[in-house]
């Protein structure tokens, strides 16, 4: 097949959707397909390069509006492409509209990663066009059934939807560097006075929707250290809050960790927490990383994919959002019950490999492509 992926950016730019596009593109090339990724993040001049067999086209960017790059040459490029499958990754309105108006693919599929949540003023203007985009897509891939039910846009087109859970490459998380993990554990389990505290781990961008303020309040009731891996606009506010709560000695702001170090970070922890309180957290692939590492997960019920990835009482504990008391109880319960914590961790590792592996994700996606191409229309 000739496959064209459309999104706003591609590695080395990092992000959840960027990583997913890279995984699909490289795996599809390895399976013998002709794959192009078209993005709108290449400075003032278009650039074409081959990365791991993937043809990556970075179109010129005129301006960026509300974190969305605008490229005047992207529609022109679409006129020259003749893929069998155009795979649009949403939300990215410029590519969605450009493919609708100028795309020449035999069939169009769309992975619906999330609603537009933050830019509500833009969504009000864009909503009619988004409905046209979804109505014209040959197949839509929500990442979870709960998200399909809760999204006001997906509810209107459920007849076009096929849920495909996301996946990741699990191997790095099943074979971490033990020496690095031991070094991190020694650093993170210390609060300056004792070096034997359990370690609670969070990984992700420090953004407002992650609910980290509720986690810090919860940690005042939990006898453990907290490690926040990642940077973001909320870091300074969270540092101030940890000092205000007088837990700054037990909260480690680890910043960004290189990809090769991240598996060891999971290995250095006792459990993982994702306390997001807004549905901007549509899936939570970091929880799959944690599960692949053998860690139980505490997450929140958002009506999205979080409680699909983590099964309450089977691979972790799911609590209400924005509830520090519930978070504290769940974290303490796991830290105090070794058998429960280890049993959930073992079950999570099995679930990660059976449901959220790269092979499973790529296979399901390619099967969906073939079904779409064989369906008259």
LUMLO-215541 format. One record per atom (N, C-alpha, C, O): x, y, z. Coordinates in steps of 0.05 Angstrom, whole numbers, plus 5000, padded with zeros to 4 digits. Each point is the difference from the previous one (the first is absolute). Layout:
REM residues N
XYZ/...
END
This chain:
REM residues 377
501749765000/498350245000/501750255000/502250005011/496850214977/501250275003/498450145022/497650044997/503850035024/498750115024/501150285005/502450045000/495850145006/500750285006/498950075028/497650005004/504250065015/499250105026/500150305000/501850124989/496250015024/500050295002/499750085029/498249925014/503750244995/499950125027/501750265000/501150074979/499050065044/501450265000/503049975004/501550184992/499549605020/502849985006/500849705000/498349835000/504350124999/501149734999/502750015014/501450204999/499449585014/502649995013/502350094981/499849954976/502250195035/500850005028/498350175019/500550005024/497450144965/498250145019/498449785015/498949824988/501150205038/498849795017/497250075009/499350245003/499049565000/497350035009/498549744996/500949834985/496950145029/498549754999/499149934972/500449774991/498450424995/499049944973/502449984980/499949824983/502150345020/502449984983/501249725002/500849884980/499450025045/501249745004/498249784988/501149804989/496350245012/498249804988/500250004970/500149784988/500150455000/500350024971/502649864992/500149864980/502150205035/502649884993/499849695002/501049864983/497850045038/499749715004/498549884976/500949804989/496950315004/498449904977/501750014974/500249804986/501050435009/501450044974/502349814998/500349864979/501450125042/502349824998/499249714998/501349844986/496750085029/499149725000/498749934973/500349784990/498350414998/498849954974/502149984978/499749844981/502450325021/502349974981/501249725004/500749874980/499750055045/501249745005/498349774989/501049794993/496450265005/498249804988/499850014970/498549854988/503050335000/500250014971/498350214986/499850004976/499150185039/498350214988/501650254994/502150055011/496850114971/501250264992/498750225017/497750064996/503850065022/498950185020/501250284999/502450034999/495850165000/500750285002/498750135024/497649945005/503850235009/498850165022/500250294991/502150104994/495650035006/499850284992/499450175025/497949975012/503950214995/499750175024/500450294992/501150064979/498050115039/500250294995/501750135022/499050155017/503549784983/501750115021/502950024991/501949925014/498650184962/502749994989/501350274995/501750024983/497550195032/501350264996/498850134975/497749954992/504050214995/499050154977/500249854973/498750084981/503049725018/500349854975/499249715004/500749885020/497850014960/499349715002/502549834999/502050084989/497949695025/502249835002/499149714998/498049935012/503349904972/499449724997/502449845009/502250054991/497349755026/502249835009/499049725004/497549955003/504349864997/499349725005/501049925028/502450025005/495849905013/500749935027/499149715005/497549955000/504349865004/499349725004/498149904979/498249855005/502450244970/498349904977/497550164996/498649954980/500750235038/497650174997/500750264986/501950145007/496649924972/500250264987/498650215016/497549995003/504050195008/498950215018/500150274985/502150094993/495550025003/499850264986/499250215020/497949995012/503950204993/499550215019/499450264984/501950124989/495649955010/499250244984/500750265015/500350005025/499950214960/500750265011/497750095019/497749954996/503150195025/498150105020/499950304998/502050145004/495749974990/499650294998/499850135027/501350205005/497149685012/499550125027/498949785017/499149794991/500950265036/498849815018/497850145016/500550215012/497149674987/497750125014/498949805019/499249784992/500750295034/498949825021/501349734999/498649805000/504150204999/501649754999/499649844975/500749774999/498150354980/499549864975/501550134978/499550234993/502549634995/501550124977/498350014975/498549814994/501750414992/498550044975/502050004976/501950155000/497549684981/501849974977/498650054974/498149854994/502750364991/498650054975/500749794978/498549984980/503649875023/500849814980/499049725004/500249834983/498650125041/499049735006/497849924980/500149774990/497950405004/498049924981/501149944972/499149824986/502950335007/501349964973/501349734999/499849864980/501650075042/501349745002/497949774998/500549804986/497250245026/498049795000/499049954971/499249774994/500850434990/499149974972/501949814984/499249884980/503350105029/501949844986/500249715011/501249834987/497650125036/500249735012/497749834990/497750104998/502749644997/497949824992/500149745017/500549794989/499150245037/500249765017/497549824998/497850104991/502549665016/497649835003/498550085026/497550005000/504050055021/498850085026/501250265009/502550035002/495850175003/500950245015/499149965029/497649975005/504350045013/499449955029/500450275014/502350085005/495550055002/500150265013/500049955031/498549845010/503250315004/500149985029/498950255012/501250224997/496549765016/498550235010/500350015030/500049805014/500350444998/499350264988/502450144986/502050055013/497650024963/501750194985/498450114977/500149904977/498250315029/498150114980/501250064973/498749944980/503750185017/501050074973/500249754982/499350014977/501849775034/500349764984/497349874994/499549894979/498750125041/497349884996/498550144977/498949874983/501250405017/498650154979/501449974974/498749974979/504050055021/501549974975/499549734987/499649994975/500349805040/499549744988/497249984990/499549874980/498650255034/497249994991/499750144973/498649914983/502850325014/499650164976/501949924977/499350034976/503149885031/502149964979/501149724999/501549934982/497849905037/501149735001/499249834976/497850034990/504049805001/499649834977/500249705007/500549844982/499250105043/500349725009/497549844991/497850114998/502649634998/497849824994/498149995024/497550014996/503649985028/498349995024/501450175022/502550025000/495950095017/501050165022/499049885027/497749955003/504350015015/499349915027/501150225019/501750154993/497249855031/500750225019/500149885028/498049895010/504350135003/500249935028/499350255017/501250214998/496749755018/498950225016/501349985028/499049875018/503350274984/501549985025/498650145023/500149905023/498750334972/498550145020/498350224988/500550094977/497650015039/498650244992/501950245003/502149985014/497250244974/501350265006/498950095027/497650055002/504049965018/499050065027/500750295009/498350145010/504249944985/500950265011/499050234983/499150205012/501049784962/499450234983/497050004992/499349964977/499050095043/497249984996/499050214981/498049964985/503250285014/499250214982/500549924971/498450074982/503849785014/500549914972/498149774994/499149984977/500449855042/498249774995/497250094991/498849884983/500250345029/497450094993/499950084970/498049954987/504250165003/500150074972/500549764982/499049984978/502549835032/500949774984/498049775000/500149834983/498150165037/498349775003/498549924975/499949764994/498950424991/498649924975/501849864980/499349814987/503250295011/501849884981/501049735010/500349814985/500150165042/500849755011/497849794995/500749774994/496850305008/497949814994/500149914970/499449774994/501350424989/500349924972/502349814996/499849804985/502450255029/502449834998/499249725009/500749804987/498050185036/499349745011/497949864982/500149754997/498150404992/497949884983/501149904974/498849824988/503550285003/501149914975/502249795003/500849874981/500150095044/502149795004/498849734995/497749945007/503849884981/499149734995/500049835026/498449825002/503350245017/500149865025/501350185021/502050144994/496949865030/501050165022/500949815022/498649825007/503850235003/501249835021/500050145027/502150135006/495849865010/500350105028/502049815014/500249774994/501250345026/502049845014/498749845023/501449835012/496150234995/498749845021/496950034996/499150204989/499549605021/497050024998/498950225018/498250144991/502849895034/498950225016/500350284986/498350175002/504049874985/500450264987/498150034977/498950224995/500549564991/498150024978/497250075010/498650154987/500749755037/497450065011/499950295011/497850124999/504449985012/499950265013/500450244981/499150225005/502349734972/500550224982/497450084985/498749834988/500650425013/497550094986/500349974970/497949974986/504550025003/500449974972/499949714991/498849934980/502449905036/500149714993/497249885003/499349814985/499250285035/497349895004/498350024975/498149844996/502550364987/498450044976/500849814977/498549984981/503849895021/501049844978/500949735009/501949894989/496749995031/500949745010/499949794979/501449805002/496950234978/499949804978/502549994984/500549804986/501250415015/502550014986/502449935018/502350004991/497249955034/502149975020/500949705003/498349824999/504250155005/501249745007/502150065021/502150124994/497449795031/501950055022/502549844995/500049764997/502350385004/502649884999/501750115022/500850244999/499849605021/501750095022/502950064990/501049864982/500250355029/502750064993/502049805012/499249845018/503250164972/502049825010/502850125000/500350224988/501649665025/502750105001/501949774997/499349765002/503350304993/502149805001/500649945029/501050175015/498549584993/500249935028/502849915009/500650015023/501049914957/502649875007/501750175019/501249895019/499250374976/501750165018/499149995029/501750025018/495749954987/499050015027/500149735014/499749985024/500749814961/500349735012/502949935005/500549815014/501450354975/502849945005/501550275006/501750084985/497650055038/501450255007/502849955009/500749775007/500950444994/502749985010/499950005031/499250205013/501649574999/499849975029/501750195015/499350095022/503149974968/501850185014/498950285001/500150135021/498849974957/498750265000/497650015018/499650195015/498849594985/497749995017/500850015030/498750145015/503449724992/500950005028/501050285008/499550095023/501850044959/501050285006/497750195004/500050165019/498049824964/497750185003/498449935025/499150185014/500749574992/498549925024/501450115025/498650105018/504049894983/501450115023/499550305003/499750105022/500350044956/499650295000/497250075008/499550185017/498549684971/497250085003/498849905026/498050125009/503149685003/498849895025/500950165024/499149955022/502750244974/501150165022/498550275002/499250114980/500449985045/498850265004/502050185015/499350215011/503249714988/502150155014/500649905028/502150055011/496049805000/500349895027/499949695000/501549875014/496750034970/499849714998/500249924970/499250154983/501849615012/500349914972/498449744995/500849844983/497050135032/498649744998/497050054994/498449825004/500950414986/497250054994/499249874973/501649984982/495949925016/499049914974/499950234980/500150245008/499849694967/500150214978/497549984983/499349794989/499250435010/497750034983/500850164975/501350215003/498149694973/501150124976/497750124982/497949874997/502650364993/498450124979/501850074976/502250095004/496949854971/501550074976/498150154982/497849914994/503150324996/498350154981/500750305000/501550095017/497350054965/500250295000/498650125024/497849915007/503450295005/498850135024/498050214990/500650244999/497149664994/497850184989/497750015020/499849845019/498550364977/497850055019/498149775002/499149945022/500449924956/497949795000/501049745014/498549825004/504150175002/501149755012/499249975030/500549785011/498350425001/499049975028/502249975020/499549885022/502950224973/502249965018/499750165026/501249925021/497350294979/499550145025/498449825020/500550025024/497749824965/498549825018/501949775010/499749915023/502250014960/501949805009/501750105022/500649865019/500350394979/501750115021/498550025027/501149945021/496450144978/498450005024/499749725011/500049965024/499649844958/499849735009/502549905014/499949855019/502450244971/502649905011/500450105029/501849895013/496850314996/500250075028/499049785018/500750005024/497849814965/498949785016/501349734994/499149805011/502950204972/501249754990/502949995009/501550194996/499349595017/502749975010/501849894977/500649774999/500150414983/501649924976/501150254988/499250225006/502849744976/501050224984/498750004973/499249794990/500550454998/498750034974/502150104981/501550195005/498649684971/501950084979/498350094976/498349854990/502150405001/498750104976/502050024977/501850175001/497949654980/501850004977/498750154978/497749944991/503650274999/498950174978/500250295008/500350075023/499450104957/499950295004/497450104988/498549864987/501050405017/497650124989/499450265014/501350085019/496650054972/499350275009/499150015030/500050215012/499349565000/499150005027/502249965021/499549995024/503049974966/502149915019/500450205023/500149925023/500250344971/500650195021/497750015020/500450025025/497149974966/497750015017/499949755019/499450025023/501349754965/500149765016/502250005021/499749905022/502650214970/502250025019/499250185024/500649945023/498050284970/499150185021/497949865018/500150035025/498249824963/497949855016/501349805018/499149965023/502949894967/501349805017/501350145025/500049885021/501150354975/501250155023/497850095019/500349995024/497550114964/497750095017/498949775017/499250045023/500849724965/498949765015/502149885018/499549815014/503050294985/502249915016/500749714994/500749845018/499250094956/500849734992/502350014979/500549804987/500750435011/502050044979/502449805002/501249934980/499349975045/502249815003/499249724989/501849844994/495650115002/499149744991/499150014970/499049804990/501350434997/499150034973/502550064982/501350205004/499349624978/502350034982/499050084973/498649854987/502250385004/499450094972/502449914983/502150134999/497549654987/502249884985/500550124973/502149964988/496050205002/500350124974/499849794978/499149775004/501850314972/499949814977/502249795003/502250055007/497049704987/501949774999/500249904971/498049984986/504449955006/500449894973/498549744997/499549865020/499750074956/498549764995/501449755011/498749825009/503950184989/501549765008/500149975031/500649795010/498850435004/500050005030/497249945011/499849905022/498250174963/497349985010/499249735010/498849985022/501849804964/499349735011/501249965028/498749875017/503750224988/501249975027/498550165020/499849925024/499050314968/498550165019/497549845010/499450015024/499349864958/497749835009/501049785019/498749945020/503549944973/501149785016/500750095028/500049855019/500750414984/500850115026/497750065018/500450075023/497149924967/497650085015/498549765011/500449774991/497850285028/498349795012/497350004986/498749794998/500350444993/497550014986/499950264984/501650185003/496449824978/499850234982/497350135004/498049875007/501950404990/497550155003/499650194977/501950144992/495749874998/499250204979/497450135011/497949894996/502450355016/497750125014/498450194984/498650175011/501549824962/498750194983/497050045008/498749815008/500450444991/497350065009/498250114977/497750065005/503449974971/498550094977/500249804977/502049874998/495950124985/500049804978/502050064978/500049864980/501750345023/502250034982/501849765000/501449944981/498549915042/501549755002/498249794987/498349875013/502250084961/498249834985/500649715002/498349834997/504350105008/500749725000/502149945022/499549835018/502850304981/502049965021/502049784994/500149805015/501450224963/501949794993/502249975021/501249785001/499350425015/502049965022/499249785019/501749875012/495750094990/499049785018/500749734988/500649815015/499450174958/500949754988/502949965005/500949775005/500850444993/502849975007/500449905028/501649835005/496850285014/500249925028/499249715003/501349845014/496550084973/499049725002/502149814988/500549795011/500650294966/502149834988/502449975019/501449804998/499050395019/502249995019/499349855025/501749975018/495849934984/499249855023/499050175023/499849905023/499550354972/499050175022/497050015000/498750014979/500049985045/497250055001/499550304996/501850165005/495849924986/499550274993/497550105016/498149865003/502250395006/497650145011/499450224980/501750174994/495849834996/499250214981/497150095007/498949915020/500150264963/497350125006/498049924978/500749954978/496850055030/497849944982/499150264986/498850185013/501849844961/499450254985/497949954979/499350194985/499849575012/498249944977/501549984974/498950034979/503849935023/501749984976/501349725000/498849815011/503650174978/501349744999/501649935024/501149785001/499150395019/501749945023/499149755015/501649835007/495750144997/499049775014/499649764982/499049795009/501750244965/500249774982/502849885002/500449765001/501650424999/502749915003/500449865027/501149785001/498050355020/500249895027/497349895009/498050155000/501949605006/497649875010/500050015031/501949895012/496150234999/499950045029/500049735014/498449834994/503450145025/500249755015/501449784986/500449785012/500350264963/501449794985/502950084993/501849845004/498650404985/502650094994/500750265015/502350104997/495950005018/500450255015/497550085014/498149855003/501850405006/497750115014/499150264985/501750164993/495749865003/498950244986/498450155020/498249895013/502350374990/498750175020/498750244986/500650064977/497650085037/498850244989/502150224995/502050015014/497650164966/501950224994/499850225021/497950035013/504250134989/500050245017/499349935029/498650155013/502349624997/499349905027/502549915014/500749774999/500750425015/502549935014/499649775020/501849835003/496050175011/499549795020/499949724988/501249815010/497450174967/499849744986/502749924989/500849765001/500750434989/502749944990/501849905023/501449804997/498550345025/501749925023/499349725010/501749845006/495750104995/499149735009/501049784982/500949795008/498950264965/500849804981/503049965001/501049774999/500550455002/503049975001/500849865025/501749824999/497250255024/500749885025/499349705001/501449835010/496250114979/499249724999/502049824986/500749795009/500250314968/502049844984/502749995014/501349794999/499550435013/502650005013/500149825025/502149895007/495650085006/499949845025/499449714995/500349835018/498950104958/499249724994/501849894977/499550044977/502749835031/501949904981/498849804980/500550014976/497849815035/498849804982/498250134979/500149924977/498350275032/498250134981/501650164979/499549984976/502550175034/501650164982/501549834979/500050064976/501149725033/501549834981/498249854982/500649954976/497149965034/498049864983/498950184978/499849914977/499550335030/499150194979/502250064980/499450024976/503050005033/502350054982/500349774980/500550054976/499349705034/500349774982/497850004979/500449944977/497150115032/497750004982/500350224979/499249974977/501850265032/500450224982/501949944978/499750084977/502549785030/502049934980/498849824979/500550034976/497949775033/498749824981/498150164982/500049964975/498450225036/498150154984/501450184980/499150034978/503150095030/501550174982/500949854975/499850094978/501149665026/501049844978/497849894983/500449974976/497349975035/497949884984/498350214986/499049954978/500750295034/498150194989/501350254988/498950124982/503449965028/501150264993/502849994988/501550195001/499249584987/502649984987/500050144973/497950044989/504550035002/500350124973/498949814979/498650084982/502149665021/499149804979/497049994999/498850004978/499850005045/497149985000/498850254987/498149994984/503050255023/498950254989/500450024970/498250074986/504249875005/500650024971/498349794985/499050074979/500849695031/498549794986/497050084998/498949974978/500050135043/497150084999/499650234981/498050014986/503950185013/499850234982/500249914971/498450084983/503549755010/500349904973/497649844991/499150024977/499849825041/497649844993/497650194995/498449954982/501550275033/497850204995/500450134972/498150044986/504450035007/500650114974/498949814978/498650094982/502249665020/499249814979/497049974999/498949974978/499850035044/497049995000/498850244987/498149984984/503050265022/498950244988/500450004970/498250084985/504249835006/500550004971/498349794985/499450044977/499849755037/498449794987/497050065001/498549864987/500750345028/497250075003/499250194978/501350214997/496649734987/499250184979/499150275011/498950015022/501650204963/499250265009/501650224987/499550245006/
END
